Structure formats: C-alpha cells, structure tokens
C-alpha cells in the first residue's frame, strides 16, 4: 500500500477507524519533509497492515492549525482512533521502523484505561 493524502474533509474519518494510521504533516517547501518522504513511502510498502497518510499543511492550513502543528515534519500515530504518538522532526529509517513496531505492540486496553483516567482527571 502506498501513502494516502488526507485533507480537512478526510482526516477525521481516516484517523478514527480501527487499526493503525500514521500521519506525516509536511509542506512542499520543507527540506526535512522531502528528506523523510522516501523513508515514509518505503514503510508504507513494508507494512501493508498500516495506513500511511500525508497531510499537506499548506493546502490544509485550518486543519494544521487545529492540530497545533508548529514545526514540520510532524509525525502522528493513531491506533483505534487514539493518538498514541506525536513528534516534530524527521526520523531515520531504523527509528521509524522501531516506532512502527512499538505502536503495533501497544496494549490498547491499557491505553484506553489511561485515556479514561486522564479524562476523569481533566
């Protein structure tokens, strides 16, 4: 599977479903974004069970603002509709592969319990 483009219209539907979704927030003028693109594309080919989405922050400025993206690239990971990772900066291939494995290995019952605890405290 190759990457899919997400927009203000498709972002929520893409990240709230079952399974794992990575989102790469990028812009055409961003050098580190362009450097990370081949790593992201290869991962999308290596992990057919994961959705790899790309969010063009220039074309979707309202969404980028709503997501509070202040530096790009920003990488987000969602699992079963819950954001489980977010970090600005490009990752080298080995670190990105490690992150993918960590997200796949999450105990989602524990994650949901932690989210519920945070929501009760908030």
For each residue, the residues with C-beta under 8 A, 3 or more apart:
1: 44 45 48 51 52
2: 41 44 45 52
3: 24 40 41 44 52 53 54
4: 14 51 52 53 54
5: 53 54 55 56
6: 10 11 14 15 23 53 54 55 60
7: 10 11 55 59 60 63
8: 11 60 62 63
9:
10: 6 7 13 14
11: 6 7 8 14 15 23 53 55 60 63
12: 15 16
13: 10 16 17
14: 4 6 10 11 17 21 23 51 53
15: 6 11 12 21 23 53 76 78 81 83
16: 12 13 78 81
17: 13 14 21 81
18: 80 81
19: 49 50 51 79 80
20: 49 50 51 77 78 79 103 104
21: 14 15 17 50 51 52 53 77 78 79
22: 40 43 50 51 52 53 75 76 77 78 100 103
23: 6 11 14 15 53 54 55 75 76 77 78
24: 3 33 36 37 40 52 53 54 55 73 74 75
25: 55 57 64 67 69 72 73 74 75 76
26: 30 33 36 37 54 55 56 57 72 73
27: 30 33 56 57 58 72
28: 33 56 58
29: 58
30: 26 27 33 34 72 73
31: 34 35
32: 35 36 72 73 89 90
33: 24 26 27 28 30 36 37 72 73 90
34: 30 31 37
35: 31 32 38 90
36: 24 26 32 33 39 40 73 90 91
37: 24 26 33 34 40 41
38: 35 41 42
39: 36 42 43 90 91 92 93 96
40: 3 22 24 36 37 43 44 52 54 96
41: 2 3 37 38 44 45 52
42: 38 39 45 46 93
43: 22 39 40 46 47 50 52 93 96 97 100
44: 1 2 3 40 41 47 50 52
45: 1 2 41 42 48
46: 42 43 97
47: 43 44 50 52 100
48: 1 45
49: 19 20
50: 19 20 21 22 43 44 47 100 104
51: 1 4 14 19 20 21 22
52: 1 2 3 4 21 22 24 40 41 43 44 47
53: 3 4 5 6 11 14 15 21 22 23 24
54: 3 4 5 6 23 24 26 40
55: 5 6 7 11 23 24 25 26 60 63 64
56: 5 26 27 28 59 60
57: 25 26 27 60 61 64 69 72
58: 27 28 29 61
59: 7 56
60: 6 7 8 11 55 56 57 63 64
61: 57 58 64 65
62: 8 65 66
63: 7 8 11 55 60 66 67
64: 25 55 57 60 61 67 69
65: 61 62 68 69
66: 62 63
67: 25 63 64 74 76
68: 65
69: 25 57 64 65 72 74 88
70: 88
71: 74 88 89
72: 25 26 27 30 32 33 57 69 88
73: 24 25 26 30 32 33 36 88 89 90
74: 24 25 67 69 71 86 87 88
75: 22 23 24 25 85 86 87 88 89 91 99
76: 15 22 23 25 67 83 85 86
77: 20 21 22 23 83 84 85 86 99 103
78: 15 16 20 21 22 23 81 82 83 84
79: 19 20 21 82 84 103 106 108 111
80: 18 19 108
81: 15 16 17 18 78
82: 78 79 108 111 112 115
83: 15 76 77 78 86
84: 77 78 79 103 106 111
85: 75 76 77 99 103
86: 74 75 76 77 83
87: 74 75
88: 69 70 71 72 73 74 75
89: 32 71 73 75
90: 32 33 35 36 39 73
91: 36 39 75 95 96 99
92: 39 95 96
93: 39 42 43 96 97
94: 97 98
95: 91 92 98 99
96: 39 40 43 91 92 93 99 100
97: 43 46 93 94 100 101
98: 94 95 101 102
99: 75 77 85 91 95 96 102 103
100: 22 43 47 50 96 97 103 104
101: 97 98 104 105
102: 98 99 105 106
103: 20 22 77 79 84 85 99 100 106
104: 20 50 100 101
105: 101 102
106: 79 84 102 103 110 111
107: 110 111
108: 79 80 82 111 112
109: 112 113
110: 106 107 113 114
111: 79 82 84 106 107 108 114 115
112: 82 108 109 115 116
113: 109 110 116 117
114: 110 111 117 118
115: 82 111 112 118 119
116: 112 113 119 120
117: 113 114 120 121
118: 114 115 121 122
119: 115 116 122
120: 116 117
121: 117 118
122: 118 119
